[in-house]
Amino acid sequence: MATSAELYHLSWVIEQLLADPRRIVQARSQLHLGQQVHYLDWGDGKWRKVRVVSMKNDRVTVLDEASAKQFSLPYAAIMTTDPTATPKGEQGAAPTQSKPSPPPEVSRRENVHVGQRVSFVDQNLQRHVGQVTRINQRTATVHADGRAWRVAFALLQPVINVPV
């Protein structure tokens, strides 16, 4: 069973892939077992070097040799070139590939109020729009599509009503 933070991160990764589906195909075509690649560690915002140990349809398993830990990453998170390197002949120039943008800020309890219109993604990755009717310690009760949903704050996105 996935936690709400894992579901939120999965939703963000899927949105990134849908924004540019060529990236996953490009990354897979450039990878091979044992290759050293880079990924952006969201915890501290630094680029890490890892080595590819296995590849699946939607994810790549990598080994962080410094910590001797293996973990799985989506192809969209992998960079085959050093993102911090300066191109030859261009001192001080920006890297050839830009860093992927970090996930948007996670909603917090203090930013959610009763009556607010919000959207969220359920376990089947379907988006729902509804109204907050109750705020609990870790979740909010949202009425959407004729039923009440208990949704973690991390999964809530505010909906802005624009007058027509």
C-alpha positions as CSV (number, residue, x, y, z in Angstrom):
1,M,0.0,0.0,0.0
2,A,1.5,3.3,-1.1
3,T,1.6,6.3,1.2
4,S,0.0,9.6,0.2
5,A,3.4,11.2,-0.3
6,E,4.4,8.3,-2.6
7,L,1.2,8.7,-4.6
8,Y,1.8,12.5,-4.8
9,H,5.3,11.9,-6.1
10,L,4.1,9.3,-8.6
11,S,1.4,11.7,-9.8
12,W,4.1,14.4,-10.3
13,V,6.4,12.0,-12.2
14,I,3.5,11.0,-14.5
15,E,2.7,14.7,-15.2
16,Q,6.3,15.3,-16.1
17,L,6.4,12.3,-18.5
18,L,3.1,13.3,-20.1
19,A,4.5,16.8,-20.7
20,D,7.3,15.4,-22.8
21,P,7.0,11.6,-23.5
22,R,10.0,11.7,-25.7
23,R,12.2,12.0,-22.6
24,I,11.5,8.4,-21.5
25,V,12.3,7.0,-24.9
26,Q,15.4,9.1,-25.2
27,A,16.7,8.1,-21.8
28,R,16.1,4.4,-22.4
29,S,17.9,4.5,-25.8
30,Q,20.9,6.1,-24.2
31,L,21.2,3.7,-21.2
32,H,23.1,0.4,-20.7
33,L,23.9,-1.8,-17.7
34,G,26.8,-0.5,-15.7
35,Q,26.6,3.0,-17.1
36,Q,27.1,5.9,-14.7
37,V,24.2,8.4,-14.7
38,H,23.1,11.4,-12.7
39,Y,19.8,12.2,-10.9
40,L,18.6,15.1,-8.8
41,D,18.2,14.2,-5.1
42,W,15.1,16.2,-4.0
43,G,16.1,15.9,-0.4
44,D,19.1,18.2,-0.7
45,G,18.8,19.5,-4.2
46,K,22.2,18.1,-5.3
47,W,23.0,15.9,-8.3
48,R,24.2,12.4,-7.5
49,K,26.2,9.9,-9.5
50,V,24.8,6.4,-9.7
51,R,25.3,3.3,-11.7
52,V,22.6,1.5,-13.7
53,V,22.1,-2.1,-12.5
54,S,18.8,-3.1,-14.2
55,M,16.2,-1.6,-16.5
56,K,12.4,-2.2,-16.7
57,N,9.7,-0.7,-18.9
58,D,9.0,2.3,-16.7
59,R,11.9,2.4,-14.2
60,V,15.6,2.0,-13.9
61,T,17.3,0.5,-10.8
62,V,20.5,2.2,-9.8
63,L,23.3,1.7,-7.3
64,D,24.7,4.6,-5.3
65,E,28.2,3.3,-4.8
66,A,29.0,5.8,-2.1
67,S,26.3,4.4,0.2
68,A,26.0,0.9,-1.4
69,K,22.3,1.3,-1.7
70,Q,20.1,0.4,-4.6
71,F,16.9,2.2,-5.5
72,S,14.4,2.6,-8.4
73,L,14.0,5.8,-10.4
74,P,11.7,6.8,-13.2
75,Y,13.5,7.3,-16.5
76,A,12.5,11.0,-16.5
77,A,14.7,11.5,-13.4
78,I,17.9,10.3,-15.1
79,M,20.5,12.5,-16.9
80,T,23.1,10.7,-19.0
81,T,25.4,13.7,-19.1
82,D,26.8,15.6,-16.2
83,P,24.2,18.4,-15.6
84,T,26.8,20.4,-13.6
85,A,29.5,20.4,-16.3
86,T,30.3,23.5,-18.4
87,P,30.3,22.9,-22.2
88,K,33.8,23.0,-23.7
89,G,34.8,26.4,-24.9
90,E,32.0,28.1,-23.0
91,Q,33.4,29.1,-19.6
92,G,30.7,30.0,-17.1
93,A,27.9,29.0,-19.6
94,A,24.8,27.1,-18.4
95,P,24.7,23.3,-18.8
96,T,23.4,21.9,-22.1
97,Q,20.4,20.3,-20.3
98,S,18.4,22.2,-17.7
99,K,17.6,20.7,-14.3
100,P,14.1,19.2,-14.1
101,S,11.8,21.4,-12.0
102,P,11.2,20.1,-8.4
103,P,7.7,18.9,-7.5
104,P,5.3,21.7,-6.5
105,E,4.9,22.7,-2.9
106,V,3.0,20.2,-0.8
107,S,-0.3,21.4,0.6
108,R,-0.3,21.8,4.4
109,R,-3.1,21.8,6.9
110,E,-2.9,25.5,7.6
111,N,-3.4,26.2,3.9
112,V,-6.7,24.3,3.7
113,H,-10.0,25.6,5.0
114,V,-13.6,24.4,5.0
115,G,-15.5,25.5,1.9
116,Q,-12.4,25.6,-0.3
117,R,-12.6,24.1,-3.8
118,V,-9.8,21.6,-4.3
119,S,-8.7,18.9,-6.7
120,F,-7.0,15.6,-6.0
121,V,-6.0,12.4,-7.6
122,D,-7.4,9.1,-6.3
123,Q,-5.6,5.7,-6.1
124,N,-6.6,5.0,-9.7
125,L,-4.9,8.3,-10.8
126,Q,-8.3,9.9,-11.7
127,R,-8.6,13.6,-10.9
128,H,-11.6,14.8,-8.8
129,V,-12.8,18.3,-8.0
130,G,-14.8,19.0,-4.8
131,Q,-15.3,21.1,-1.8
132,V,-13.6,20.6,1.6
133,T,-16.3,19.9,4.3
134,R,-14.1,18.9,7.2
135,I,-10.5,19.2,8.3
136,N,-9.0,16.4,10.3
137,Q,-5.5,16.0,11.8
138,R,-3.9,14.5,8.7
139,T,-6.6,14.5,6.1
140,A,-9.4,16.6,4.8
141,T,-12.9,15.4,3.9
142,V,-13.7,16.4,0.4
143,H,-17.2,16.0,-1.2
144,A,-16.7,15.2,-4.9
145,D,-18.7,13.2,-7.5
146,G,-21.5,12.5,-5.0
147,R,-19.3,11.0,-2.3
148,A,-17.1,12.0,0.6
149,W,-13.3,11.4,0.2
150,R,-10.7,11.4,3.0
151,V,-7.7,13.0,1.3
152,A,-4.2,13.6,2.6
153,F,-3.2,17.3,2.6
154,A,-0.2,16.5,0.3
155,L,-2.6,15.4,-2.5
156,L,-4.8,18.5,-2.4
157,Q,-4.4,21.2,-5.0
158,P,-6.4,24.5,-4.8
159,V,-8.9,25.2,-7.6
160,I,-9.2,28.8,-8.6
161,N,-12.7,29.9,-9.6
162,V,-12.6,32.3,-12.5
163,P,-15.8,34.4,-13.1
164,V,-17.1,34.1,-16.7
